[in-house]
Amino acid sequence: MRRFERPRIAAVGGGTGLSTMLRGLKTRTDRLTAIVTVTDDGGGSGVLRRELGMLPPGDIRNCILALANAEPVMQQALGYRFREGSLAGQNLGNLMLAALNDISGSFDGAVAALSQLLAITGRVLPVTDQDLVLRAEFADGTVIRGESRITGYKRSPGAEIRRVSLEPAGPAALPAVLEALDRADMIVLGPGSLYTSVIPNLLTAGVSEAIRASRAVKVYVMNIMTQDGETERYTAADHVRALLDHGGQGLFHWVLINDLPVDEAVLPAYRKEGVAPVTVDEQALRQLGVEPVYAPLASCAGGLVRHEPAALADALMDLYHSRAETRKY
């Protein structure tokens, strides 16, 4: 089999968007590496982080489950969230990672152990093993520390994120992360929360530099909708501009954009939250040095607008094959 038919893909992000994409990509190649942010401080992950001093497991768990090849009952069990008692709100998969973190002596060791237990396709890597706090500077001069507090403040009228950073600054990326980026045939950023899932990875020492230096096909998967508490009123160019401001020019050359109209029936609920489909200005994107590529990617199942995993995987592979064969990237 020729090299480009089973590409090495490094997917960088976090949250629901990354795990959704992985579900589709694992059916197209087994040479997958998910590079996942570790700044979450809310929900069950935040509780374990505060009480046990471990890195937040939630986004990592979701990616492991997305790539798992275990029996369905095992996946259901690890996705189970307790509803009552002292464990109310906690997730069994998170608790498994907490136990393995203690047994192995490191978080990346715990991730590797759970990945092996579930026979996942590819690898899941935390971007760093250092304990981090996400810091946001807002246009009104306010500085907020902590991912969950940032999202809360961003919902204030007129609040707008100017820049995010990490404390401590420039934490070292895991060597395996930099190796995966260096060896990748394709690097995918997103989809997912712009400031709290994707950009924090770029602030980890060596990651942006490795991506910019790579000769891989490099693409950003544009979110279908804006996000309340983070990117209200953002255009596609606003998303790209924020990524380049934090990660540097040359970070990626292609932007994959949904061109399937969102079902009008689901939009009223989103509009109540100030959320709308992301608008696209092709000229503005090209002025930023990136080229838009379109594909029908949206799913509105259950009233939620998400990327459809198979459609997203197909679009990424089509983009990869068309660029890898001509090496115009």
C-alpha positions as CSV (number, residue, x, y, z in Angstrom):
1,M,0.0,0.0,0.0
2,R,1.4,3.4,-0.9
3,R,2.3,5.7,1.9
4,F,-0.4,8.3,1.2
5,E,-3.2,5.8,1.3
6,R,-2.8,5.3,5.1
7,P,-1.5,8.6,6.2
8,R,-0.1,9.4,9.6
9,I,-2.6,12.0,11.0
10,A,-1.9,14.2,14.0
11,A,-5.2,15.7,15.3
12,V,-4.8,18.6,17.7
13,G,-7.6,19.9,19.9
14,G,-9.9,18.9,22.7
15,G,-13.5,18.7,23.8
16,T,-16.4,17.2,21.8
17,G,-15.2,18.3,18.4
18,L,-11.9,16.3,18.5
19,S,-13.6,13.1,19.7
20,T,-16.3,13.4,17.1
21,M,-13.7,13.7,14.3
22,L,-11.7,10.8,15.7
23,R,-14.7,8.5,15.4
24,G,-14.7,9.0,11.6
25,L,-10.9,9.1,11.1
26,K,-10.3,5.8,12.8
27,T,-12.2,4.0,10.0
28,R,-9.8,5.6,7.4
29,T,-6.4,5.1,8.9
30,D,-4.9,3.4,12.0
31,R,-2.0,5.8,12.1
32,L,-3.7,8.4,14.3
33,T,-2.4,10.5,17.1
34,A,-4.8,12.7,19.1
35,I,-3.0,15.5,20.9
36,V,-5.3,16.8,23.6
37,T,-5.4,20.0,25.7
38,V,-5.2,19.6,29.5
39,T,-6.5,23.0,30.8
40,D,-10.1,21.9,31.8
41,D,-10.9,22.8,35.4
42,G,-14.7,22.3,35.4
43,G,-17.1,19.5,36.1
44,G,-15.9,16.1,37.2
45,S,-12.5,16.7,35.7
46,G,-12.0,19.8,37.8
47,V,-13.0,17.9,41.0
48,L,-10.4,15.2,40.3
49,R,-7.8,17.8,39.4
50,R,-8.3,19.7,42.7
51,E,-8.7,16.7,45.0
52,L,-6.0,14.3,43.5
53,G,-3.6,16.8,41.9
54,M,-3.9,15.0,38.5
55,L,-4.3,16.4,35.1
56,P,-8.0,16.8,33.9
57,P,-9.1,13.5,32.4
58,G,-12.4,14.4,30.6
59,D,-11.2,15.4,27.1
60,I,-8.6,12.5,27.1
61,R,-11.3,10.0,28.1
62,N,-13.6,11.1,25.3
63,C,-10.8,10.7,22.7
64,I,-9.9,7.3,24.1
65,L,-13.6,6.1,23.9
66,A,-13.9,7.5,20.4
67,L,-10.9,5.4,19.2
68,A,-11.8,2.3,21.3
69,N,-12.4,-1.1,19.8
70,A,-13.6,-2.7,23.1
71,E,-16.9,-4.4,23.6
72,P,-19.9,-1.9,23.6
73,V,-20.7,-2.7,27.2
74,M,-17.2,-1.7,28.3
75,Q,-17.5,1.6,26.4
76,Q,-20.9,2.3,27.9
77,A,-19.6,1.6,31.4
78,L,-16.6,3.9,31.0
79,G,-18.9,6.6,29.7
80,Y,-21.3,6.2,32.6
81,R,-21.8,9.2,34.8
82,F,-23.0,8.7,38.4
83,R,-26.2,10.4,39.3
84,E,-26.4,10.1,43.1
85,G,-24.3,10.1,46.3
86,S,-20.8,11.4,46.8
87,L,-19.9,10.3,43.2
88,A,-22.8,12.3,41.6
89,G,-21.6,14.0,38.4
90,Q,-18.4,11.9,38.2
91,N,-17.6,9.7,35.2
92,L,-16.4,6.1,35.5
93,G,-13.8,6.6,32.8
94,N,-12.4,9.6,34.7
95,L,-12.1,7.4,37.8
96,M,-10.4,4.7,35.9
97,L,-7.8,7.2,34.7
98,A,-7.4,8.5,38.2
99,A,-6.7,5.0,39.5
100,L,-4.3,4.3,36.6
101,N,-2.6,7.6,37.3
102,D,-1.9,6.5,40.8
103,I,-0.8,3.0,39.7
104,S,1.5,4.1,36.9
105,G,2.8,7.2,38.6
106,S,2.2,9.5,35.7
107,F,-0.8,10.8,33.7
108,D,0.6,9.9,30.3
109,G,1.2,6.4,31.7
110,A,-2.4,6.2,32.8
111,V,-3.6,7.3,29.3
112,A,-1.4,4.6,27.7
113,A,-2.7,1.9,30.1
114,L,-6.4,2.8,29.4
115,S,-5.7,3.0,25.7
116,Q,-4.2,-0.5,25.8
117,L,-7.2,-1.8,27.8
118,L,-9.6,-0.6,25.2
119,A,-7.5,-1.6,22.2
120,I,-7.8,1.8,20.7
121,T,-6.9,2.7,17.1
122,G,-3.9,5.0,17.2
123,R,-2.7,6.9,20.2
124,V,-4.0,9.6,22.5
125,L,-1.5,12.0,24.1
126,P,-1.9,14.8,26.6
127,V,-0.1,17.7,25.0
128,T,2.0,18.1,28.2
129,D,2.3,16.5,31.6
130,Q,2.5,19.8,33.4
131,D,-0.3,21.3,35.6
132,L,-1.6,24.4,33.8
133,V,-4.0,27.3,34.3
134,L,-5.5,29.0,31.2
135,R,-5.5,32.8,31.4
136,A,-7.6,35.1,29.3
137,E,-7.2,38.8,28.7
138,F,-10.4,40.5,27.7
139,A,-10.9,43.7,25.6
140,D,-12.1,45.6,28.6
141,G,-8.8,44.9,30.4
142,T,-10.1,42.2,32.7
143,V,-7.9,39.2,33.3
144,I,-9.6,35.9,34.2
145,R,-7.7,32.7,35.2
146,G,-9.3,29.2,34.8
147,E,-11.1,27.7,31.8
148,S,-14.5,27.5,33.4
149,R,-14.3,31.1,34.8
150,I,-13.2,32.4,31.4
151,T,-16.3,30.9,29.7
152,G,-18.5,32.3,32.4
153,Y,-17.1,35.8,32.1
154,K,-17.2,35.7,28.3
155,R,-21.0,35.5,28.5
156,S,-21.1,38.9,30.1
157,P,-22.5,41.6,27.8
158,G,-19.8,43.1,25.6
159,A,-17.0,40.8,26.9
160,E,-14.6,39.7,24.2
161,I,-11.4,37.7,24.5
162,R,-8.3,39.4,23.2
163,R,-5.7,36.8,24.0
164,V,-5.2,33.6,26.0
165,S,-2.0,32.3,27.7
166,L,-0.8,29.6,30.0
167,E,0.5,29.7,33.5
168,P,3.3,28.7,33.8
169,A,4.1,30.0,30.3
170,G,5.7,27.7,27.7
171,P,5.2,24.3,29.4
172,A,7.2,21.6,27.7
173,A,5.3,19.4,25.3
174,L,5.6,15.6,25.7
175,P,8.4,14.4,23.4
176,A,6.0,12.0,21.8
177,V,3.8,14.9,20.8
178,L,6.6,16.7,19.0
179,E,7.6,13.4,17.4
180,A,4.0,12.8,16.2
181,L,3.9,16.2,14.6
182,D,7.3,15.8,13.0
183,R,6.3,12.5,11.4
184,A,2.7,13.4,10.4
185,D,1.6,13.3,6.8
186,M,-1.4,15.4,7.8
187,I,-2.0,17.8,10.8
188,V,-5.6,18.7,11.7
189,L,-6.5,21.5,14.1
190,G,-10.0,21.5,15.5
191,P,-12.9,21.4,15.4
192,G,-13.7,22.5,18.9
193,S,-13.8,25.5,21.2
194,L,-11.3,28.0,19.7
195,Y,-9.8,29.5,22.9
196,T,-10.3,26.7,25.4
197,S,-9.7,23.5,23.3
198,V,-7.5,24.3,20.3
199,I,-5.3,27.3,21.1
200,P,-4.0,26.1,24.4
201,N,-2.2,23.3,22.6
202,L,-0.4,25.9,20.4
203,L,0.9,27.7,23.6
204,T,2.8,24.6,24.7
205,A,6.5,24.9,24.0
206,G,7.5,23.5,20.6
207,V,4.0,22.6,19.3
208,S,3.4,25.7,17.1
209,E,7.0,25.5,15.9
210,A,6.7,21.9,15.0
211,I,3.5,22.5,13.1
212,R,4.9,25.4,11.1
213,A,8.0,23.5,10.3
214,S,6.1,20.4,9.1
215,R,5.7,19.7,5.4
216,A,2.4,17.8,6.2
217,V,-0.9,18.8,4.7
218,K,-2.1,21.2,7.4
219,V,-5.7,22.0,7.8
220,Y,-8.0,23.8,10.3
221,V,-11.6,22.3,10.5
222,M,-13.8,25.4,11.0
223,N,-16.6,25.2,13.6
224,I,-20.0,25.1,12.0
225,M,-21.5,27.4,14.7
226,T,-20.2,30.2,16.8
227,Q,-20.0,29.4,20.5
228,D,-21.7,31.3,23.3
229,G,-19.2,32.5,25.9
230,E,-16.4,32.3,23.4
231,T,-16.8,33.3,19.8
232,E,-20.1,35.1,19.4
233,R,-20.3,37.0,16.1
234,Y,-17.0,35.5,14.9
235,T,-16.6,35.0,11.2
236,A,-14.4,32.2,9.7
237,A,-11.6,34.8,9.3
238,D,-11.9,35.8,12.9
239,H,-11.3,32.2,13.9
240,V,-8.3,31.9,11.7
241,R,-6.9,35.2,12.8
242,A,-7.0,34.2,16.4
243,L,-5.2,30.9,15.6
244,L,-2.4,32.7,13.7
245,D,-2.1,35.4,16.4
246,H,-1.4,32.7,18.9
247,G,0.5,30.1,16.8
248,G,2.2,32.2,14.1
249,Q,1.9,32.5,10.3
250,G,2.2,29.3,8.3
251,L,0.4,27.3,10.9
252,F,-1.9,25.8,8.2
253,H,-2.8,26.3,4.6
254,W,-6.3,25.0,4.3
255,V,-9.6,25.7,6.1
256,L,-12.2,23.0,5.8
257,I,-15.7,24.5,5.9
258,N,-19.2,23.1,6.0
259,D,-21.4,24.0,3.1
260,L,-24.5,22.1,4.1
261,P,-27.3,24.4,5.2
262,V,-28.1,24.0,8.9
263,D,-31.7,22.8,9.5
264,E,-33.8,25.9,10.2
265,A,-35.8,24.0,12.8
266,V,-32.8,23.8,15.2
267,L,-31.7,27.4,14.8
268,P,-34.2,29.2,17.2
269,A,-32.8,27.4,20.2
270,Y,-29.3,28.5,19.2
271,R,-30.3,32.1,18.5
272,K,-31.5,32.4,22.1
273,E,-27.9,31.8,23.2
274,G,-26.5,34.3,20.7
275,V,-25.2,31.4,18.5
276,A,-25.4,31.3,14.7
277,P,-23.7,29.5,11.8
278,V,-20.2,30.8,11.1
279,T,-20.2,33.2,8.1
280,V,-17.4,32.9,5.5
281,D,-15.6,35.7,3.7
282,E,-13.3,34.0,1.2
283,Q,-11.3,37.2,0.4
284,A,-10.6,37.7,4.1
285,L,-9.4,34.1,4.5
286,R,-7.1,34.4,1.5
287,Q,-5.7,37.6,2.8
288,L,-4.7,35.6,5.9
289,G,-2.8,33.2,3.7
290,V,-5.3,30.3,3.9
291,E,-7.5,28.6,1.2
292,P,-11.1,27.6,1.9
293,V,-12.2,24.1,1.0
294,Y,-15.9,23.1,1.2
295,A,-17.8,19.9,2.0
296,P,-21.2,18.9,3.4
297,L,-20.3,18.2,7.0
298,A,-23.2,19.3,9.2
299,S,-25.5,16.9,11.2
300,C,-28.5,18.3,13.1
301,A,-29.5,15.0,14.8
302,G,-31.2,15.5,18.1
303,G,-31.4,19.3,17.6
304,L,-27.7,19.6,18.0
305,V,-25.5,21.0,15.2
306,R,-22.3,18.9,15.0
307,H,-19.9,17.6,12.4
308,E,-21.0,14.2,11.0
309,P,-18.0,12.0,11.7
310,A,-18.0,9.9,8.4
311,A,-18.5,13.0,6.3
312,L,-15.7,14.9,8.0
313,A,-13.4,11.9,7.7
314,D,-14.2,11.6,4.0
315,A,-13.6,15.3,3.4
316,L,-10.2,15.3,5.2
317,M,-9.1,12.2,3.3
318,D,-10.1,13.8,0.0
319,L,-8.2,16.9,0.9
320,Y,-5.2,14.9,1.9
321,H,-5.1,12.7,-1.3
322,S,-5.5,15.7,-3.6
323,R,-2.7,17.6,-1.9
324,A,-0.4,14.7,-1.1
325,E,-0.2,13.5,-4.6
326,T,0.7,16.9,-6.1
327,R,2.5,18.1,-2.9
328,K,0.9,21.5,-3.2
329,Y,0.9,22.3,0.5
